[in-house]
Amino acid sequence: MNRATWLQDRRMQKFRDVLSRWERRELSMMEAGELLGMSERQFRRYRDRFEEEGEAGLLDRRLGKPSPQRIEAAEVDRMLELYRTVYRGWNVKHFHEHGVRDHKFAWGYTWTKTQLHTAGLVERAKRRGAHRRKRERKPCEGMMLHQDGSRHDWLAGQAPLDLIVTMDDATSTIYSAFLVEEEGTVSTFRGLLEVFAVHGLPCSLYTDRGSHYFHTARAGEGVDKDHLTQVGRALERLGLEHIPAYSPEARGRSERMFGTLQDRLVKELKHAGINDIERANRWIREVYLPLHNARFAKPATVAEKAFVAADPNLLIETLCVEEERVVGRDNTVAYEGLKLQLPQSPMRAHYVKARVKVREYPDATLAVFHGPRCLARYDAAGRQIAAPTAPSLASCSPPSRHGLETPVSAARTARRPALTAARHKAKAKPRVGTKKRASRSNKETGRRAAPAGL
């Protein structure tokens, strides 16, 4: 017995009980109709049909007839075949969205799920307990950003990769997402630079306690906020608050987002036939993220944004790896197995033993700074790619160590004869005021001898 037949039997039994009470005059016709959930006029019709035809007159005449909105069996078979061949393993919601967009499905999500359950292609989800959310979203965009990485088999037939995602807490909008071979400091700076350059600086950044984010002296203890990592140094210089998470549950919003991405993005990349990192990152940025944000982003409580505009050059020079080095005697700087040759500078004769800063940018290029001045820039192989800075009016100091090349002095020019030079030494005719005067001692001698002659 199916559900429709069972419900009809129950309805007929209830009608007979109410009808017998009406016949015994325990109920009026209006009261009998209210108990059956119908009007007085409808109860009268049912009574007449029962007297004329018996229980057959109470049967629902819609039973056994196909619904005018019934979907063709061929369409059902087409939908099931699509799931078996193209979308096998997709969740029903994801499959239905693609069906409506790409295959012109005209039926609803619930009907699609019912058909897949009936065909045994999708298992019914287990009942879950109530979700307890301890922290509300921030009221407006830019107040807090989440950044995290997830290692997974994102590309079919490739080794596991890390997906670096930077998303907003208020709206769950993903601002940046890309694949890298391994999560680390460089990937963190790359994601932050992509977001900050377009949207501006947020108020805070919420991350896990990975070693590239925080130093932790002992496992399970609090992070050391006095001993900053490269990421901590850059965020402090930009004036951003860096908040550590002490459990996966604390990052529930980003963890749930990764669950969605691991389910959908893997299938979308395979469906698009993409299996290399460069094409995948370009496709994620240009195609997937706009569709994902349109589907899953939430409106913020407050329309105003908390982002603050920042100088792009300042962001580039801050969101990078910065380490201190000492210049060698041959004016080179050792960094990660490379020898960075410093060019000759008009600022000083050499930089031997000087302390400089080497900056490694997310695009793998390098730069050497002496104080605020950039001495040279290099590519990933250590070859110089930019000329040194413009010369300054400051004087150059003489060489201070033996073995270094002494600058060649300019040739001396012939000196002009002094105006007080003797006549036989001067080549030109003497001018007024060129007569040689007596020395000071002779004047004093003459002045002392004058009284004796008087």
C-alpha beads as a LAMMPS data file, in Angstrom:
LAMMPS data file: protein, C-alpha beads

454 atoms
453 bonds

1 atom types
1 bond types

-500.0 500.0 xlo xhi
-500.0 500.0 ylo yhi
-500.0 500.0 zlo zhi

Masses

1 110.0

Atoms # bond

1 1 1 0.000 0.000 0.000
2 1 1 1.453 3.316 -1.023
3 1 1 1.090 6.566 0.846
4 1 1 -1.705 7.948 -1.371
5 1 1 -3.884 4.853 -0.880
6 1 1 -3.298 4.873 2.883
7 1 1 -4.258 8.539 3.145
8 1 1 -7.454 7.947 1.171
9 1 1 -8.492 5.071 3.451
10 1 1 -7.956 7.273 6.482
11 1 1 -10.005 10.074 4.898
12 1 1 -12.951 7.737 4.094
13 1 1 -12.935 6.284 7.627
14 1 1 -13.021 9.759 9.143
15 1 1 -15.882 10.793 6.853
16 1 1 -17.966 7.772 7.877
17 1 1 -17.446 8.564 11.570
18 1 1 -18.465 12.211 11.154
19 1 1 -21.429 11.258 8.940
20 1 1 -22.756 8.817 11.578
21 1 1 -22.523 11.514 14.251
22 1 1 -24.416 13.924 11.972
23 1 1 -27.118 11.316 11.392
24 1 1 -27.502 10.889 15.169
25 1 1 -27.837 14.685 15.294
26 1 1 -24.799 15.056 17.516
27 1 1 -23.295 17.498 15.023
28 1 1 -24.743 20.119 12.751
29 1 1 -23.826 20.159 9.071
30 1 1 -21.530 23.156 9.624
31 1 1 -19.725 21.465 12.536
32 1 1 -19.320 18.264 10.525
33 1 1 -17.734 20.233 7.677
34 1 1 -15.300 21.948 10.082
35 1 1 -14.175 18.594 11.493
36 1 1 -13.460 17.336 7.977
37 1 1 -11.740 20.549 6.918
38 1 1 -14.331 21.504 4.301
39 1 1 -17.310 23.803 3.893
40 1 1 -20.922 22.912 4.681
41 1 1 -21.720 22.788 0.979
42 1 1 -18.843 20.383 0.274
43 1 1 -19.983 18.099 3.110
44 1 1 -23.449 18.013 1.575
45 1 1 -21.967 16.948 -1.788
46 1 1 -19.933 14.171 -0.172
47 1 1 -23.029 12.969 1.706
48 1 1 -25.065 12.763 -1.536
49 1 1 -22.257 10.946 -3.367
50 1 1 -21.940 8.456 -0.507
51 1 1 -25.705 7.743 -0.514
52 1 1 -25.738 7.217 -4.286
53 1 1 -22.453 5.358 -4.937
54 1 1 -21.282 4.222 -1.521
55 1 1 -17.546 4.392 -0.755
56 1 1 -16.728 4.504 -4.453
57 1 1 -18.203 8.003 -4.542
58 1 1 -15.648 9.180 -1.983
59 1 1 -12.606 8.060 -3.963
60 1 1 -10.193 10.766 -5.122
61 1 1 -10.697 10.824 -8.868
62 1 1 -7.176 12.191 -9.446
63 1 1 -5.605 8.912 -8.341
64 1 1 -4.429 6.710 -11.200
65 1 1 -4.299 9.579 -13.661
66 1 1 -0.985 11.085 -14.817
67 1 1 -0.329 14.611 -13.631
68 1 1 -0.494 17.282 -16.339
69 1 1 2.885 18.485 -15.057
70 1 1 4.438 15.042 -15.191
71 1 1 7.883 14.963 -16.799
72 1 1 8.415 12.757 -19.796
73 1 1 10.127 9.469 -19.088
74 1 1 12.684 10.264 -21.794
75 1 1 13.676 13.462 -19.941
76 1 1 14.136 11.513 -16.701
77 1 1 16.343 9.002 -18.485
78 1 1 18.371 11.821 -20.048
79 1 1 18.936 13.429 -16.655
80 1 1 20.008 10.146 -15.046
81 1 1 22.324 9.333 -17.958
82 1 1 23.985 12.748 -17.676
83 1 1 24.693 12.118 -14.013
84 1 1 26.074 8.624 -14.676
85 1 1 28.394 9.638 -17.512
86 1 1 29.431 13.286 -17.008
87 1 1 28.654 14.342 -13.429
88 1 1 29.248 11.127 -11.510
89 1 1 30.046 11.872 -7.844
90 1 1 28.781 15.477 -7.870
91 1 1 26.464 16.569 -5.091
92 1 1 22.860 17.094 -6.145
93 1 1 22.847 20.877 -5.724
94 1 1 25.962 21.295 -7.823
95 1 1 24.612 18.928 -10.487
96 1 1 21.253 20.717 -10.617
97 1 1 22.911 24.140 -11.051
98 1 1 24.906 22.856 -14.030
99 1 1 21.815 21.149 -15.440
100 1 1 19.810 24.370 -15.355
101 1 1 22.665 26.407 -16.806
102 1 1 24.122 24.041 -19.410
103 1 1 21.398 21.469 -20.156
104 1 1 18.193 23.526 -19.801
105 1 1 16.699 21.576 -16.897
106 1 1 13.140 22.800 -16.309
107 1 1 12.476 20.908 -13.062
108 1 1 13.341 21.732 -9.494
109 1 1 16.156 20.671 -7.193
110 1 1 13.943 18.574 -4.886
111 1 1 12.511 16.542 -7.784
112 1 1 16.028 15.994 -9.167
113 1 1 17.263 14.779 -5.790
114 1 1 14.271 12.436 -5.443
115 1 1 14.934 10.879 -8.840
116 1 1 18.632 10.370 -8.075
117 1 1 17.753 8.811 -4.692
118 1 1 15.204 6.503 -6.338
119 1 1 17.732 5.416 -8.975
120 1 1 20.320 4.711 -6.278
121 1 1 22.866 7.128 -7.738
122 1 1 23.052 9.351 -4.647
123 1 1 22.950 8.295 -1.019
124 1 1 20.654 10.035 1.398
125 1 1 22.484 12.389 3.747
126 1 1 22.681 11.457 7.388
127 1 1 20.801 13.630 9.814
128 1 1 23.118 16.136 11.457
129 1 1 22.851 17.768 14.843
130 1 1 22.177 21.424 15.448
131 1 1 25.030 23.703 14.422
132 1 1 26.282 26.033 17.124
133 1 1 27.851 29.218 15.826
134 1 1 29.799 30.995 18.537
135 1 1 30.916 34.085 16.642
136 1 1 28.855 36.339 14.418
137 1 1 30.206 37.741 11.186
138 1 1 31.878 41.125 11.133
139 1 1 29.393 43.845 10.180
140 1 1 31.165 45.176 7.085
141 1 1 33.717 44.136 4.485
142 1 1 37.374 44.697 5.257
143 1 1 37.163 44.344 9.034
144 1 1 38.643 40.827 9.014
145 1 1 40.133 38.626 6.318
146 1 1 40.725 34.868 6.541
147 1 1 43.717 33.282 4.837
148 1 1 44.458 29.575 4.802
149 1 1 45.741 26.805 2.565
150 1 1 44.307 23.363 1.823
151 1 1 46.334 20.451 0.427
152 1 1 44.281 18.268 -1.883
153 1 1 44.257 16.501 -5.256
154 1 1 42.937 19.574 -7.017
155 1 1 44.069 18.558 -10.527
156 1 1 43.210 15.130 -11.907
157 1 1 46.288 12.970 -12.429
158 1 1 48.603 15.447 -10.675
159 1 1 50.327 15.408 -7.297
160 1 1 48.530 17.089 -4.368
161 1 1 48.763 20.884 -4.396
162 1 1 47.990 23.673 -1.920
163 1 1 45.106 26.045 -2.628
164 1 1 45.710 29.438 -0.978
165 1 1 42.461 31.279 -0.289
166 1 1 41.959 34.800 1.076
167 1 1 38.308 35.533 1.935
168 1 1 36.279 38.142 3.783
169 1 1 34.661 37.337 7.111
170 1 1 31.589 39.538 6.661
171 1 1 30.480 38.230 3.264
172 1 1 32.491 35.013 2.616
173 1 1 33.634 36.593 -0.644
174 1 1 36.822 34.985 -1.949
175 1 1 39.165 37.756 -3.077
176 1 1 42.093 35.542 -4.059
177 1 1 42.570 31.829 -4.742
178 1 1 45.446 30.087 -6.512
179 1 1 47.312 26.788 -6.544
180 1 1 50.943 26.393 -5.462
181 1 1 53.173 23.405 -4.910
182 1 1 53.632 24.199 -1.222
183 1 1 52.165 26.765 1.147
184 1 1 54.639 29.191 2.707
185 1 1 55.743 32.783 3.163
186 1 1 55.933 33.573 -0.552
187 1 1 52.423 32.266 -1.250
188 1 1 51.098 34.242 1.726
189 1 1 52.594 37.485 0.412
190 1 1 51.270 36.743 -3.069
191 1 1 47.710 36.331 -1.807
192 1 1 47.853 39.419 0.414
193 1 1 49.332 41.534 -2.375
194 1 1 46.559 40.503 -4.780
195 1 1 43.910 41.560 -2.268
196 1 1 45.515 44.712 -0.839
197 1 1 46.404 46.149 -4.246
198 1 1 42.781 45.929 -5.429
199 1 1 40.690 46.478 -2.289
200 1 1 43.049 48.181 0.190
201 1 1 44.228 47.378 3.701
202 1 1 41.839 45.543 6.077
203 1 1 41.686 45.955 9.838
204 1 1 42.902 42.448 10.738
205 1 1 44.011 39.101 9.320
206 1 1 42.882 35.780 10.836
207 1 1 45.104 32.740 10.176
208 1 1 46.196 29.466 11.702
209 1 1 49.461 29.143 13.648
210 1 1 51.589 27.850 10.785
211 1 1 55.326 28.413 11.100
212 1 1 55.277 31.025 8.326
213 1 1 52.621 32.984 10.232
214 1 1 53.797 32.730 13.864
215 1 1 56.663 31.476 16.003
216 1 1 55.533 29.016 18.669
217 1 1 58.161 28.084 21.249
218 1 1 56.405 24.886 22.353
219 1 1 53.640 22.922 20.717
220 1 1 50.235 23.672 22.207
221 1 1 51.308 26.950 23.791
222 1 1 50.571 30.502 22.721
223 1 1 52.369 32.189 19.848
224 1 1 55.374 34.449 20.439
225 1 1 54.255 37.893 19.259
226 1 1 57.642 39.434 20.107
227 1 1 59.534 37.126 17.752
228 1 1 57.944 38.009 14.411
229 1 1 58.100 35.991 11.227
230 1 1 58.435 37.586 7.803
231 1 1 54.639 37.758 7.576
232 1 1 54.342 39.213 11.070
233 1 1 56.986 41.836 10.290
234 1 1 55.175 42.927 7.117
235 1 1 51.748 43.103 8.800
236 1 1 53.151 45.095 11.717
237 1 1 54.765 47.554 9.296
238 1 1 51.400 47.994 7.564
239 1 1 49.615 48.441 10.894
240 1 1 47.380 45.344 10.637
241 1 1 46.305 43.145 13.545
242 1 1 47.340 39.498 13.103
243 1 1 44.988 37.115 14.963
244 1 1 45.982 33.442 15.530
245 1 1 43.448 30.603 15.650
246 1 1 43.998 27.914 18.302
247 1 1 41.704 25.206 16.887
248 1 1 40.144 24.139 13.564
249 1 1 36.723 24.929 15.027
250 1 1 37.817 28.534 15.496
251 1 1 38.304 28.737 11.726
252 1 1 34.977 27.091 10.999
253 1 1 33.993 29.606 8.339
254 1 1 37.094 29.015 6.227
255 1 1 37.036 25.256 6.919
256 1 1 33.478 25.001 5.590
257 1 1 34.496 27.013 2.549
258 1 1 37.321 24.566 1.821
259 1 1 34.828 21.720 2.098
260 1 1 32.755 23.374 -0.617
261 1 1 35.819 24.004 -2.780
262 1 1 37.118 20.450 -2.445
263 1 1 33.748 19.175 -3.581
264 1 1 33.046 21.654 -6.399
265 1 1 36.340 23.062 -7.676
266 1 1 37.917 19.649 -8.315
267 1 1 34.973 18.616 -10.459
268 1 1 34.830 21.965 -12.246
269 1 1 38.531 21.786 -13.166
270 1 1 38.132 18.235 -14.436
271 1 1 34.986 19.167 -16.344
272 1 1 36.890 22.044 -18.014
273 1 1 39.777 19.699 -18.959
274 1 1 42.446 21.657 -17.031
275 1 1 45.422 19.767 -15.593
276 1 1 48.284 22.283 -15.192
277 1 1 48.801 24.955 -12.541
278 1 1 49.120 28.040 -14.751
279 1 1 45.929 27.382 -16.712
280 1 1 44.126 26.391 -13.526
281 1 1 45.064 29.603 -11.711
282 1 1 44.005 31.748 -14.663
283 1 1 40.701 29.846 -14.965
284 1 1 40.032 30.081 -11.221
285 1 1 40.639 33.829 -11.250
286 1 1 38.687 34.672 -14.412
287 1 1 35.883 32.079 -14.517
288 1 1 35.329 30.235 -11.245
289 1 1 35.623 32.957 -8.590
290 1 1 32.967 35.271 -10.098
291 1 1 30.490 32.375 -10.284
292 1 1 31.420 31.114 -6.808
293 1 1 31.012 34.532 -5.175
294 1 1 27.707 35.118 -6.950
295 1 1 26.474 31.799 -5.551
296 1 1 27.856 31.764 -1.988
297 1 1 28.692 35.365 -0.969
298 1 1 26.454 36.891 1.699
299 1 1 25.438 40.565 1.921
300 1 1 27.185 42.522 4.660
301 1 1 25.181 43.933 7.553
302 1 1 26.674 47.385 6.947
303 1 1 27.117 48.575 3.364
304 1 1 30.169 50.711 4.177
305 1 1 33.560 49.071 3.614
306 1 1 36.439 49.167 6.111
307 1 1 39.250 48.863 3.543
308 1 1 41.822 51.682 3.490
309 1 1 43.605 52.566 0.262
310 1 1 47.384 51.984 0.231
311 1 1 50.280 52.997 -2.011
312 1 1 50.980 50.112 -4.433
313 1 1 54.750 50.697 -4.260
314 1 1 54.615 50.542 -0.462
315 1 1 52.752 47.237 -0.633
316 1 1 55.282 45.736 -3.043
317 1 1 58.247 46.751 -0.883
318 1 1 56.565 45.547 2.333
319 1 1 54.899 42.265 1.351
320 1 1 58.151 40.489 0.574
321 1 1 60.842 38.443 2.297
322 1 1 63.452 40.769 3.807
323 1 1 66.760 39.537 5.247
324 1 1 69.919 41.322 6.344
325 1 1 73.296 40.538 4.780
326 1 1 76.880 41.868 4.973
327 1 1 78.582 42.815 1.706
328 1 1 81.715 40.791 0.904
329 1 1 85.131 42.147 -0.061
330 1 1 84.312 41.679 -3.729
331 1 1 81.128 43.828 -3.404
332 1 1 78.826 40.819 -3.646
333 1 1 75.934 39.742 -1.443
334 1 1 75.310 36.040 -0.764
335 1 1 71.653 35.033 -0.755
336 1 1 70.134 31.538 -1.097
337 1 1 73.092 30.182 -3.054
338 1 1 73.333 33.250 -5.320
339 1 1 76.052 35.886 -5.548
340 1 1 74.466 39.272 -6.169
341 1 1 77.107 41.595 -7.631
342 1 1 76.627 45.211 -6.572
343 1 1 77.237 47.734 -9.370
344 1 1 79.586 50.686 -9.003
345 1 1 77.812 53.507 -7.204
346 1 1 78.452 57.264 -7.260
347 1 1 77.341 57.421 -3.633
348 1 1 80.486 55.806 -2.262
349 1 1 83.537 54.000 -3.519
350 1 1 82.391 50.566 -2.283
351 1 1 80.002 48.778 0.091
352 1 1 82.467 46.301 1.619
353 1 1 81.350 45.219 5.117
354 1 1 78.215 47.352 4.818
355 1 1 74.963 45.910 6.146
356 1 1 72.295 45.716 3.443
357 1 1 68.769 44.289 3.134
358 1 1 67.918 41.698 0.485
359 1 1 64.258 41.614 -0.525
360 1 1 62.691 38.660 -2.332
361 1 1 59.368 39.485 -3.988
362 1 1 56.496 37.055 -4.710
363 1 1 57.470 36.957 -8.404
364 1 1 60.947 35.605 -7.383
365 1 1 62.811 38.825 -8.279
366 1 1 65.349 40.260 -5.815
367 1 1 66.555 43.690 -4.732
368 1 1 69.377 44.932 -2.497
369 1 1 68.756 48.000 -0.300
370 1 1 71.222 50.089 1.676
371 1 1 68.974 51.945 4.062
372 1 1 66.064 53.316 1.989
373 1 1 68.118 53.330 -1.254
374 1 1 67.809 50.500 -3.783
375 1 1 71.275 49.578 -5.042
376 1 1 70.220 47.056 -7.705
377 1 1 67.476 44.628 -8.742
378 1 1 67.969 41.048 -9.943
379 1 1 65.992 38.258 -11.560
380 1 1 65.510 34.832 -9.996
381 1 1 68.919 33.699 -11.336
382 1 1 70.767 36.634 -9.737
383 1 1 71.317 38.655 -12.943
384 1 1 70.960 42.412 -12.620
385 1 1 67.819 43.716 -14.337
386 1 1 67.839 47.385 -13.375
387 1 1 70.408 50.185 -13.327
388 1 1 71.533 51.575 -9.966
389 1 1 69.918 54.673 -8.539
390 1 1 70.635 58.146 -9.917
391 1 1 73.828 59.907 -8.687
392 1 1 73.630 62.259 -5.725
393 1 1 75.479 65.490 -4.868
394 1 1 77.027 63.858 -1.805
395 1 1 80.799 63.501 -2.000
396 1 1 82.381 60.073 -2.335
397 1 1 84.645 58.865 0.466
398 1 1 88.199 57.759 -0.448
399 1 1 89.025 54.047 -0.446
400 1 1 89.767 52.717 3.014
401 1 1 91.230 49.279 2.259
402 1 1 94.252 48.080 0.333
403 1 1 93.670 46.038 -2.734
404 1 1 90.748 48.083 -3.978
405 1 1 91.087 50.081 -7.144
406 1 1 91.906 53.734 -6.486
407 1 1 89.876 56.176 -8.542
408 1 1 91.899 57.905 -11.262
409 1 1 92.326 61.623 -10.538
410 1 1 91.854 64.195 -13.268
411 1 1 94.921 65.737 -14.933
412 1 1 96.131 68.964 -13.300
413 1 1 95.678 72.139 -15.283
414 1 1 98.349 74.873 -15.541
415 1 1 98.080 77.307 -12.685
416 1 1 97.538 80.983 -13.393
417 1 1 100.385 83.219 -12.156
418 1 1 99.601 85.014 -8.949
419 1 1 98.930 88.739 -9.178
420 1 1 101.769 89.348 -6.742
421 1 1 104.304 87.274 -8.647
422 1 1 107.735 88.750 -9.446
423 1 1 108.110 90.527 -12.739
424 1 1 110.723 88.178 -14.139
425 1 1 108.458 85.218 -13.482
426 1 1 105.291 86.721 -14.956
427 1 1 104.841 86.364 -18.691
428 1 1 102.407 89.262 -19.098
429 1 1 102.975 92.921 -18.366
430 1 1 102.527 93.865 -14.746
431 1 1 99.295 95.567 -13.841
432 1 1 98.541 98.126 -11.212
433 1 1 99.111 96.731 -7.782
434 1 1 101.619 94.123 -8.903
435 1 1 104.681 95.822 -7.385
436 1 1 106.295 93.658 -4.795
437 1 1 105.995 95.062 -1.335
438 1 1 108.505 94.802 1.476
439 1 1 108.002 92.008 3.926
440 1 1 106.493 92.681 7.333
441 1 1 109.826 92.219 9.068
442 1 1 111.422 94.994 6.968
443 1 1 108.583 97.359 7.817
444 1 1 108.984 96.676 11.481
445 1 1 112.754 97.084 11.193
446 1 1 112.318 100.415 9.421
447 1 1 109.936 101.708 12.035
448 1 1 112.332 100.769 14.817
449 1 1 115.332 102.438 13.114
450 1 1 113.543 105.739 12.414
451 1 1 113.872 107.265 15.921
452 1 1 117.634 106.681 15.911
453 1 1 118.079 108.778 12.776
454 1 1 116.166 111.788 14.174

Bonds

1 1 1 2
2 1 2 3
3 1 3 4
4 1 4 5
5 1 5 6
6 1 6 7
7 1 7 8
8 1 8 9
9 1 9 10
10 1 10 11
11 1 11 12
12 1 12 13
13 1 13 14
14 1 14 15
15 1 15 16
16 1 16 17
17 1 17 18
18 1 18 19
19 1 19 20
20 1 20 21
21 1 21 22
22 1 22 23
23 1 23 24
24 1 24 25
25 1 25 26
26 1 26 27
27 1 27 28
28 1 28 29
29 1 29 30
30 1 30 31
31 1 31 32
32 1 32 33
33 1 33 34
34 1 34 35
35 1 35 36
36 1 36 37
37 1 37 38
38 1 38 39
39 1 39 40
40 1 40 41
41 1 41 42
42 1 42 43
43 1 43 44
44 1 44 45
45 1 45 46
46 1 46 47
47 1 47 48
48 1 48 49
49 1 49 50
50 1 50 51
51 1 51 52
52 1 52 53
53 1 53 54
54 1 54 55
55 1 55 56
56 1 56 57
57 1 57 58
58 1 58 59
59 1 59 60
60 1 60 61
61 1 61 62
62 1 62 63
63 1 63 64
64 1 64 65
65 1 65 66
66 1 66 67
67 1 67 68
68 1 68 69
69 1 69 70
70 1 70 71
71 1 71 72
72 1 72 73
73 1 73 74
74 1 74 75
75 1 75 76
76 1 76 77
77 1 77 78
78 1 78 79
79 1 79 80
80 1 80 81
81 1 81 82
82 1 82 83
83 1 83 84
84 1 84 85
85 1 85 86
86 1 86 87
87 1 87 88
88 1 88 89
89 1 89 90
90 1 90 91
91 1 91 92
92 1 92 93
93 1 93 94
94 1 94 95
95 1 95 96
96 1 96 97
97 1 97 98
98 1 98 99
99 1 99 100
100 1 100 101
101 1 101 102
102 1 102 103
103 1 103 104
104 1 104 105
105 1 105 106
106 1 106 107
107 1 107 108
108 1 108 109
109 1 109 110
110 1 110 111
111 1 111 112
112 1 112 113
113 1 113 114
114 1 114 115
115 1 115 116
116 1 116 117
117 1 117 118
118 1 118 119
119 1 119 120
120 1 120 121
121 1 121 122
122 1 122 123
123 1 123 124
124 1 124 125
125 1 125 126
126 1 126 127
127 1 127 128
128 1 128 129
129 1 129 130
130 1 130 131
131 1 131 132
132 1 132 133
133 1 133 134
134 1 134 135
135 1 135 136
136 1 136 137
137 1 137 138
138 1 138 139
139 1 139 140
140 1 140 141
141 1 141 142
142 1 142 143
143 1 143 144
144 1 144 145
145 1 145 146
146 1 146 147
147 1 147 148
148 1 148 149
149 1 149 150
150 1 150 151
151 1 151 152
152 1 152 153
153 1 153 154
154 1 154 155
155 1 155 156
156 1 156 157
157 1 157 158
158 1 158 159
159 1 159 160
160 1 160 161
161 1 161 162
162 1 162 163
163 1 163 164
164 1 164 165
165 1 165 166
166 1 166 167
167 1 167 168
168 1 168 169
169 1 169 170
170 1 170 171
171 1 171 172
172 1 172 173
173 1 173 174
174 1 174 175
175 1 175 176
176 1 176 177
177 1 177 178
178 1 178 179
179 1 179 180
180 1 180 181
181 1 181 182
182 1 182 183
183 1 183 184
184 1 184 185
185 1 185 186
186 1 186 187
187 1 187 188
188 1 188 189
189 1 189 190
190 1 190 191
191 1 191 192
192 1 192 193
193 1 193 194
194 1 194 195
195 1 195 196
196 1 196 197
197 1 197 198
198 1 198 199
199 1 199 200
200 1 200 201
201 1 201 202
202 1 202 203
203 1 203 204
204 1 204 205
205 1 205 206
206 1 206 207
207 1 207 208
208 1 208 209
209 1 209 210
210 1 210 211
211 1 211 212
212 1 212 213
213 1 213 214
214 1 214 215
215 1 215 216
216 1 216 217
217 1 217 218
218 1 218 219
219 1 219 220
220 1 220 221
221 1 221 222
222 1 222 223
223 1 223 224
224 1 224 225
225 1 225 226
226 1 226 227
227 1 227 228
228 1 228 229
229 1 229 230
230 1 230 231
231 1 231 232
232 1 232 233
233 1 233 234
234 1 234 235
235 1 235 236
236 1 236 237
237 1 237 238
238 1 238 239
239 1 239 240
240 1 240 241
241 1 241 242
242 1 242 243
243 1 243 244
244 1 244 245
245 1 245 246
246 1 246 247
247 1 247 248
248 1 248 249
249 1 249 250
250 1 250 251
251 1 251 252
252 1 252 253
253 1 253 254
254 1 254 255
255 1 255 256
256 1 256 257
257 1 257 258
258 1 258 259
259 1 259 260
260 1 260 261
261 1 261 262
262 1 262 263
263 1 263 264
264 1 264 265
265 1 265 266
266 1 266 267
267 1 267 268
268 1 268 269
269 1 269 270
270 1 270 271
271 1 271 272
272 1 272 273
273 1 273 274
274 1 274 275
275 1 275 276
276 1 276 277
277 1 277 278
278 1 278 279
279 1 279 280
280 1 280 281
281 1 281 282
282 1 282 283
283 1 283 284
284 1 284 285
285 1 285 286
286 1 286 287
287 1 287 288
288 1 288 289
289 1 289 290
290 1 290 291
291 1 291 292
292 1 292 293
293 1 293 294
294 1 294 295
295 1 295 296
296 1 296 297
297 1 297 298
298 1 298 299
299 1 299 300
300 1 300 301
301 1 301 302
302 1 302 303
303 1 303 304
304 1 304 305
305 1 305 306
306 1 306 307
307 1 307 308
308 1 308 309
309 1 309 310
310 1 310 311
311 1 311 312
312 1 312 313
313 1 313 314
314 1 314 315
315 1 315 316
316 1 316 317
317 1 317 318
318 1 318 319
319 1 319 320
320 1 320 321
321 1 321 322
322 1 322 323
323 1 323 324
324 1 324 325
325 1 325 326
326 1 326 327
327 1 327 328
328 1 328 329
329 1 329 330
330 1 330 331
331 1 331 332
332 1 332 333
333 1 333 334
334 1 334 335
335 1 335 336
336 1 336 337
337 1 337 338
338 1 338 339
339 1 339 340
340 1 340 341
341 1 341 342
342 1 342 343
343 1 343 344
344 1 344 345
345 1 345 346
346 1 346 347
347 1 347 348
348 1 348 349
349 1 349 350
350 1 350 351
351 1 351 352
352 1 352 353
353 1 353 354
354 1 354 355
355 1 355 356
356 1 356 357
357 1 357 358
358 1 358 359
359 1 359 360
360 1 360 361
361 1 361 362
362 1 362 363
363 1 363 364
364 1 364 365
365 1 365 366
366 1 366 367
367 1 367 368
368 1 368 369
369 1 369 370
370 1 370 371
371 1 371 372
372 1 372 373
373 1 373 374
374 1 374 375
375 1 375 376
376 1 376 377
377 1 377 378
378 1 378 379
379 1 379 380
380 1 380 381
381 1 381 382
382 1 382 383
383 1 383 384
384 1 384 385
385 1 385 386
386 1 386 387
387 1 387 388
388 1 388 389
389 1 389 390
390 1 390 391
391 1 391 392
392 1 392 393
393 1 393 394
394 1 394 395
395 1 395 396
396 1 396 397
397 1 397 398
398 1 398 399
399 1 399 400
400 1 400 401
401 1 401 402
402 1 402 403
403 1 403 404
404 1 404 405
405 1 405 406
406 1 406 407
407 1 407 408
408 1 408 409
409 1 409 410
410 1 410 411
411 1 411 412
412 1 412 413
413 1 413 414
414 1 414 415
415 1 415 416
416 1 416 417
417 1 417 418
418 1 418 419
419 1 419 420
420 1 420 421
421 1 421 422
422 1 422 423
423 1 423 424
424 1 424 425
425 1 425 426
426 1 426 427
427 1 427 428
428 1 428 429
429 1 429 430
430 1 430 431
431 1 431 432
432 1 432 433
433 1 433 434
434 1 434 435
435 1 435 436
436 1 436 437
437 1 437 438
438 1 438 439
439 1 439 440
440 1 440 441
441 1 441 442
442 1 442 443
443 1 443 444
444 1 444 445
445 1 445 446
446 1 446 447
447 1 447 448
448 1 448 449
449 1 449 450
450 1 450 451
451 1 451 452
452 1 452 453
453 1 453 454
